Amino acid sequence: MKVAVLGYGTVGVGVCRMLASARGLSLGPVLVREGKATEPFHVTSLDDILADPAVEAVAEVMGGIEPAFTYAARILESGRHFVTANKALCAAHGIELDAIARRTGAAFLFSAACGGGVPFLHNLALAAESDSIRSLSGILNGTTNYMLDAMQSSGLDYGGALKEAQALGYAEADPTADVSGLDAMRKMQLGCAVAFGRLPQTGAACEGIEHLTAEDVKDLQARGLTCRLITRGRPAGKSVSAYVEPTLFPSGAPECSVRKNYNMARYVGENVGPIVLMGQGAGRFPTASAVIRDLSCVLQGQRAMFPVGCSAVEADNSGEEHPYYVRLSPADSRRLPIAKLLSAGESVRAVTEPVSVERMHAIARIIRKDGGDLFFAALEE
Amino acid sequence: MKVAVLGYGTVGVGVCRMLASARGLSLGPVLVREGKATEPFHVTSLDDILADPAVEAVAEVMGGIEPAFTYAARILESGRHFVTANKALCAAHGIELDAIARRTGAAFLFSAACGGGVPFLHNLALAAESDSIRSLSGILNGTTNYMLDAMQSSGLDYGGALKEAQALGYAEADPTADVSGLDAMRKMQLGCAVAFGRLPQTGAACEGIEHLTAEDVKDLQARGLTCRLITRGRPAGKSVSAYVEPTLFPSGAPECSVRKNYNMARYVGENVGPIVLMGQGAGRFPTASAVIRDLSCVLQGQRAMFPVGCSAVEADNSGEEHPYYVRLSPADSRRLPIAKLLSAGESVRAVTEPVSVERMHAIARIIRKDGGDLFFAALEE
């Protein structure tokens, strides 16, 4: 199967190299920006790809929503298979693209959009065919895991960890999407769509790691706790819960063994029980591997990852409750139901009664809007 | 797709129940032993299944090599897809069955034969399509992991741990295949065949957990080490290395977080890097889930798990080296290159220089043949 590639950046080059040796696949034209065509197989217009009847599939690794969406729609309309690593595209327009693909009989697969080399969405889609998926969770952002690990194992502060991650290429110059939890949330949006047929396009709660200080890390370590940025999703009535937040684990939990920029994803099936997958969640070849894996699945006959009738919903986090570890001012601490005061002073450290995710994130927004400083993390029970 | 089932034991009942609700699949006749037909869908002869033209696929969960092999060959010859959870069958006759399947165009899939619900072989087969697999390893036997975990977390001795595992249904009345490492080795034989196209039918080295005592556990724990029964395989010249042995991990290693009867499997791809999968390696519904997953893959178009040209080889463990932790008599300790004496007395505890797996297992055989007592475990570096 001849595969065209859109994008020739880090992942694109990896996809092209792997296409050269993958069983049953071959490299077709590669779309690059005007003026960037340096190789004989480079083209600068999508028309050049659509005009080649030998191109049966297209792998998109350019990123961004436009022009990726317009291109994807045209490719699928032409009956060609479309495989992508673009989570923003799939979270925003996946349902529309899936509908076009079903109409034209083309494949629309995107397991590379979540977890890089970790075959999370692939296995989830397969499990959902025959099992009832109960819940999803995981460490779905390698940048923040690298930073958390560096802060906890090397004693770096937030700024130092970010600089180190940037120097190693794990964090971008503007790290906002990673450190705010947005990147992880997009992956969970796709996970919920694949597992539950509901894509939580609005209402998800997103707390990143920007408020974690070296002092917090020291206090958590003294209590034997390890902090990870955890993303969760599960059915909630006719909707799903979907949220990202720092979460604390006792030593010995599998989450603690996820080091550096690794990812870990978990699904629980009614029949299969909990399944955990770990691996490199980003990088040229891990991500390219996932793109190629999807293309192998197209060859085998797979066509879709979303279940039939997948629809957009507003996330509902009102039924998800945990106790939280919080560090905030004594005045702000009165906004929360405190179960146990851990330490007092200029800042209060405490554990709350079980509080809903919706409420905790809302109170945090209010405190910060009023200029208060706050770190919070769910306590894994 | 109408699916007949061979066997109606623990897993068979699970497969039948899941077939009732799995997308695109329906339950056909179920083969039971003469005199055991209690349900209208029960039949007692394979002929009754082969006579039904609506049966397109057969799931085998009866276990044992015969009559499973004869049945499998007849089913595949008839052009019907054959999916099995039977590792002994696949390790002994997988290559022949694969050849029949390729000739008749039927599918031969067996991901349920390794790791129960953990989709190890499925992902490995897919990864091997486009990546070069460097190595395989894992905790592939839930019975022994349950026993090791019980010995280490509850202080039980070997006999007590075995009794507990038997009482919970995790170990059979005759636990030999599990505790000797044979069950784990059969799974690795299949892993090597899928990943490397070489099935190590002879020459594999197998050390189980029968020689681990409560005293050993106490000594290891004092050193911060956790013992797991690890199975490994990787290319070695034109052959593969393939062995099972107790292995010691420092706390914080992902292997230490594999508790109770869980399994963990790891593959390292040149492009994708290390991928780790964890979950329940046995049990009615986890294993049935894997059978159903394979059937879903048949529906999607998958036909084979062995690569083309897969052949039987003799395993070669001469190039695999590690230091070993050993407990043995002072006299026997002189048979090994000791790097560090840990404790002396009636028994010596020591760490060896790096020794090949082939040599360590051979020396252990000699010591035991001469009536000596020995425990050894590889030290993970």
Contacts between the chains, C-beta under 8 A, distances in Angstrom:
chain1	res1	chain2	res2	distance
A	14	B	271	7.5
A	18	B	130	5.9
A	18	B	131	7.8
A	18	B	271	6.2
A	21	B	130	7.5
A	22	B	129	6.6
A	22	B	130	3.7
A	23	B	129	5.0
A	23	B	130	6.6
A	24	B	129	7.5
A	25	B	130	7.3
A	117	B	269	7.8
A	117	B	271	7.9
A	117	B	272	4.1
A	117	B	273	6.0
A	117	B	275	6.4
A	118	B	275	6.6
A	119	B	123	5.4
A	119	B	126	7.5
A	119	B	275	7.1
A	122	B	123	7.8
A	122	B	126	7.8
A	123	B	119	5.4
A	123	B	122	7.8
A	123	B	123	7.1
A	126	B	119	7.5
A	126	B	122	7.8
A	126	B	293	5.7
A	126	B	296	6.0
A	126	B	297	7.2
A	127	B	289	7.3
A	127	B	293	6.9
A	129	B	22	6.6
A	129	B	23	5.0
A	129	B	24	7.6
A	129	B	292	8.0
A	129	B	293	7.7
A	129	B	296	4.5
A	130	B	18	6.0
A	130	B	21	7.5
A	130	B	22	3.7
A	130	B	23	6.5
A	130	B	25	7.4
A	130	B	289	7.0
A	130	B	292	4.3
A	130	B	293	6.7
A	130	B	295	7.9
A	130	B	296	5.9
A	131	B	18	7.8
A	131	B	289	5.8
A	131	B	292	7.8
A	251	B	251	7.8
A	251	B	252	7.7
A	252	B	251	7.7
A	252	B	256	6.9
A	252	B	257	6.2
A	253	B	257	6.6
A	254	B	254	6.8
A	254	B	257	4.1
A	254	B	258	8.0
A	254	B	278	7.1
A	256	B	252	6.9
A	256	B	257	7.5
A	257	B	252	6.2
A	257	B	253	6.6
A	257	B	254	4.1
A	257	B	256	7.4
A	257	B	257	5.4
A	258	B	254	8.0
A	269	B	117	7.8
A	269	B	289	6.6
A	270	B	285	7.8
A	271	B	14	7.5
A	271	B	18	6.2
A	271	B	117	7.9
A	271	B	285	4.0
A	271	B	286	7.1
A	271	B	288	6.6
A	271	B	289	4.7
A	272	B	117	4.1
A	272	B	279	6.8
A	272	B	280	7.3
A	272	B	285	6.8
A	272	B	286	5.3
A	272	B	289	3.9
A	272	B	290	7.7
A	273	B	117	6.0
A	273	B	279	6.3
A	273	B	280	4.5
A	273	B	283	7.7
A	273	B	285	7.4
A	273	B	286	5.5
A	274	B	278	8.0
A	274	B	279	6.1
A	274	B	280	7.5
A	275	B	117	6.5
A	275	B	118	6.6
A	275	B	119	7.1
A	275	B	277	7.1
A	275	B	278	7.2
A	275	B	279	4.2
A	276	B	276	7.8
A	276	B	277	7.1
A	276	B	278	4.0
A	276	B	279	6.5
A	277	B	275	7.1
A	277	B	276	7.1
A	277	B	277	5.5
A	277	B	278	7.8
A	278	B	254	7.0
A	278	B	274	8.0
A	278	B	275	7.2
A	278	B	276	4.1
A	278	B	277	7.8
A	278	B	278	7.8
A	279	B	272	6.8
A	279	B	273	6.3
A	279	B	274	6.1
A	279	B	275	4.2
A	279	B	276	6.5
A	280	B	272	7.3
A	280	B	273	4.5
A	280	B	274	7.5
A	283	B	273	7.7
A	285	B	270	7.8
A	285	B	271	3.9
A	285	B	272	6.8
A	285	B	273	7.4
A	286	B	271	7.1
A	286	B	272	5.3
A	286	B	273	5.5
A	288	B	271	6.6
A	289	B	127	7.3
A	289	B	130	7.0
A	289	B	131	5.8
A	289	B	269	6.6
A	289	B	271	4.7
A	289	B	272	3.9
A	290	B	272	7.7
A	292	B	129	7.9
A	292	B	130	4.2
A	292	B	131	7.8
A	293	B	126	5.7
A	293	B	127	6.9
A	293	B	129	7.7
A	293	B	130	6.7
A	295	B	130	7.9
A	296	B	126	6.0
A	296	B	129	4.5
A	296	B	130	5.9
A	297	B	126	7.2
A	297	B	300	7.5
A	300	B	297	7.5
A	300	B	300	6.0
A	300	B	301	4.6
A	300	B	302	4.8
A	300	B	303	7.9
A	301	B	300	4.6
A	301	B	301	2.4
A	301	B	302	7.4
A	302	B	300	4.8
A	302	B	301	7.3
A	303	B	300	8.0
